[in-house]
Amino acid sequence: MGGGIFGGGELLNRGLEKKSQSNILGIDIIIKYGIINCEILIKLSLGQEFSMNYPNKDDIYFHPELKEVIFLKNIITDPNISVGDYTYHHSFDDPLAFEKHVRYNFMNDKLIIGKFCAIAHGIRFLMNGANHKTEGFSTYPFLICPGSWSEKMSLEDLPNKGNITIGNDVWLGMNVTIMSGVTIGDGAIVGTRSLVTKDVPPYTVVGGNPATIIRQRFSDKVIAQLLELKWWDWDIQKITDNIPFLFNYDEEKLQELIDRENVISLTKKVLQELGFNSHS
Ligand SMILES: CC(C)(COP(=O)(O)OP(=O)(O)OC[C@H]1O[C@@H](n2cnc3c(N)ncnc32)[C@H](O)[C@@H]1OP(=O)(O)O)[C@@H](O)C(=O)NCCC(=O)NCCS
């Protein structure tokens, strides 16, 4: 153990002294998980050293030599489109032209895409401007014609099905089309050439036209745990350290990480109550 550990131990002792003077929760946890907490305390109190041995989320290109793939958020100019860190877009033609694939985008509806999504070539988002009114005798959009026709209809007369929301860690296969109003849950997979007309639950594989459920990726319990874990919100060093965990399937390790996260959040709470500032 290096000096940092002793520093953490001192902090822990100071914390315990302070703690014993007040009656807030956490003392059992600190004793029970003493070793983990020393480690956590050091990270919380002294901050963590980063090696920067991972891609820079603020670069346009995912890899300097791979010009077909970009970190999407860095090229978005439309305020109605938001994209999370590390989500990438691949296109054989022009990955920078992503906004052209967000079609009929003039109704001020939103396209919200989470972190760590993989968006393959040929994606199409059909925003609400694509919707003609279907209840009337004619679907013809008189609104867009010049002259008096446009005065007899307004944009509000057109159906608005809501925003398109794509969760985190979603894989959208090649040539997928997503209709307005659809929400795709975290960890979902949309198979190639799918037309998604309805919401997709988290960690579910869908495919076809219209896209239907092919299978749920994991048990209900594991899905609930992954949704609790929200690994995509971890700091990048922690994600880097846990890539083998993320890339494999290990229920025991998942449970271990959930327990650890619970200890961390409780520790943060205790430290806050004790008046320590947290860096993470
Ligand atoms: C959806 C996908 C991930 C499923 O892969 P998988 O889990 O290995 O599933 P399988 O190939 O065993 O197929 C399972 C079932 O789904 C069906 N299916 C697979 N892909 C489908 C698709 N795109 N649309 C409709 N049905 C599909 C299969 O016909 C099969 O049906 P069955 O159970 O009735 O026989 C895969 O087929 C796919 O589309 N991947 C996207 C590839 C891509 O676009 N990559 C771009 C570069 S990132």
Ligand as a Chemical Component Dictionary entry (heavy atoms), coordinates in Angstrom:
data_LIG
# 
_chem_comp.id                   LIG 
_chem_comp.type                 NON-POLYMER 
_chem_comp.pdbx_formal_charge   0 
_chem_comp.three_letter_code    LIG 
# 
loop_
_chem_comp_atom.comp_id 
_chem_comp_atom.atom_id 
_chem_comp_atom.alt_atom_id 
_chem_comp_atom.type_symbol 
_chem_comp_atom.charge 
_chem_comp_atom.model_Cartn_x 
_chem_comp_atom.model_Cartn_y 
_chem_comp_atom.model_Cartn_z 
_chem_comp_atom.pdbx_ordinal 
LIG C1  C1  C 0 -30.882 -8.398  -35.065 1  
LIG C2  C2  C 0 -29.592 -9.197  -35.009 2  
LIG C3  C3  C 0 -28.608 -8.544  -34.046 3  
LIG C4  C4  C 0 -29.968 -10.570 -34.483 4  
LIG O1  O1  O 0 -28.826 -11.369 -34.454 5  
LIG P1  P1  P 0 -28.885 -12.780 -33.650 6  
LIG O2  O2  O 0 -29.159 -12.505 -32.222 7  
LIG O3  O3  O 0 -27.631 -13.505 -33.991 8  
LIG O4  O4  O 0 -30.193 -13.462 -34.188 9  
LIG P2  P2  P 0 -30.379 -14.637 -35.276 10 
LIG O5  O5  O 0 -29.604 -14.368 -36.514 11 
LIG O6  O6  O 0 -30.179 -15.926 -34.545 12 
LIG O7  O7  O 0 -31.908 -14.462 -35.621 13 
LIG C5  C5  C 0 -32.918 -14.648 -34.655 14 
LIG C6  C6  C 0 -34.245 -14.458 -35.322 15 
LIG O8  O8  O 0 -34.372 -13.079 -35.697 16 
LIG C7  C7  C 0 -34.631 -12.945 -37.095 17 
LIG N1  N1  N 0 -33.909 -11.746 -37.547 18 
LIG C8  C8  C 0 -32.574 -11.507 -37.468 19 
LIG N2  N2  N 0 -32.297 -10.287 -37.966 20 
LIG C9  C9  C 0 -33.453 -9.756  -38.364 21 
LIG C10 C10 C 0 -33.795 -8.523  -38.971 22 
LIG N3  N3  N 0 -32.895 -7.602  -39.243 23 
LIG N4  N4  N 0 -35.089 -8.289  -39.248 24 
LIG C11 C11 C 0 -36.025 -9.224  -38.955 25 
LIG N5  N5  N 0 -35.769 -10.397 -38.371 26 
LIG C12 C12 C 0 -34.493 -10.666 -38.084 27 
LIG C13 C13 C 0 -34.088 -14.231 -37.703 28 
LIG O9  O9  O 0 -34.716 -14.523 -38.931 29 
LIG C14 C14 C 0 -34.415 -15.229 -36.625 30 
LIG O10 O10 O 0 -35.791 -15.550 -36.728 31 
LIG P3  P3  P 0 -36.364 -16.996 -36.245 32 
LIG O11 O11 O 0 -36.113 -17.064 -34.759 33 
LIG O12 O12 O 0 -37.799 -16.917 -36.590 34 
LIG O13 O13 O 0 -35.588 -18.014 -36.982 35 
LIG C15 C15 C 0 -28.909 -9.300  -36.408 36 
LIG O14 O14 O 0 -29.655 -10.155 -37.263 37 
LIG C16 C16 C 0 -28.791 -7.956  -37.099 38 
LIG O15 O15 O 0 -29.691 -7.473  -37.814 39 
LIG N6  N6  N 0 -27.644 -7.294  -36.876 40 
LIG C17 C17 C 0 -27.370 -5.976  -37.399 41 
LIG C18 C18 C 0 -26.166 -6.064  -38.343 42 
LIG C19 C19 C 0 -25.861 -4.722  -38.899 43 
LIG O16 O16 O 0 -26.726 -4.057  -39.464 44 
LIG N7  N7  N 0 -24.635 -4.262  -38.722 45 
LIG C20 C20 C 0 -24.205 -2.971  -39.217 46 
LIG C21 C21 C 0 -22.801 -2.663  -38.828 47 
LIG S1  S1  S 0 -22.707 -2.170  -37.123 48 
# 
loop_
_chem_comp_bond.comp_id 
_chem_comp_bond.atom_id_1 
_chem_comp_bond.atom_id_2 
_chem_comp_bond.value_order 
_chem_comp_bond.pdbx_ordinal 
LIG C1  C2  SING 1  
LIG C2  C3  SING 2  
LIG C2  C4  SING 3  
LIG C2  C15 SING 4  
LIG C4  O1  SING 5  
LIG O1  P1  SING 6  
LIG P1  O2  DOUB 7  
LIG P1  O3  SING 8  
LIG P1  O4  SING 9  
LIG O4  P2  SING 10 
LIG P2  O5  DOUB 11 
LIG P2  O6  SING 12 
LIG P2  O7  SING 13 
LIG O7  C5  SING 14 
LIG C5  C6  SING 15 
LIG C6  O8  SING 16 
LIG C6  C14 SING 17 
LIG O8  C7  SING 18 
LIG C7  N1  SING 19 
LIG C7  C13 SING 20 
LIG N1  C8  SING 21 
LIG N1  C12 SING 22 
LIG C8  N2  DOUB 23 
LIG N2  C9  SING 24 
LIG C9  C10 SING 25 
LIG C9  C12 DOUB 26 
LIG C10 N3  SING 27 
LIG C10 N4  DOUB 28 
LIG N4  C11 SING 29 
LIG C11 N5  DOUB 30 
LIG N5  C12 SING 31 
LIG C13 O9  SING 32 
LIG C13 C14 SING 33 
LIG C14 O10 SING 34 
LIG O10 P3  SING 35 
LIG P3  O11 DOUB 36 
LIG P3  O12 SING 37 
LIG P3  O13 SING 38 
LIG C15 O14 SING 39 
LIG C15 C16 SING 40 
LIG C16 O15 DOUB 41 
LIG C16 N6  SING 42 
LIG N6  C17 SING 43 
LIG C17 C18 SING 44 
LIG C18 C19 SING 45 
LIG C19 O16 DOUB 46 
LIG C19 N7  SING 47 
LIG N7  C20 SING 48 
LIG C20 C21 SING 49 
LIG C21 S1  SING 50 
# 
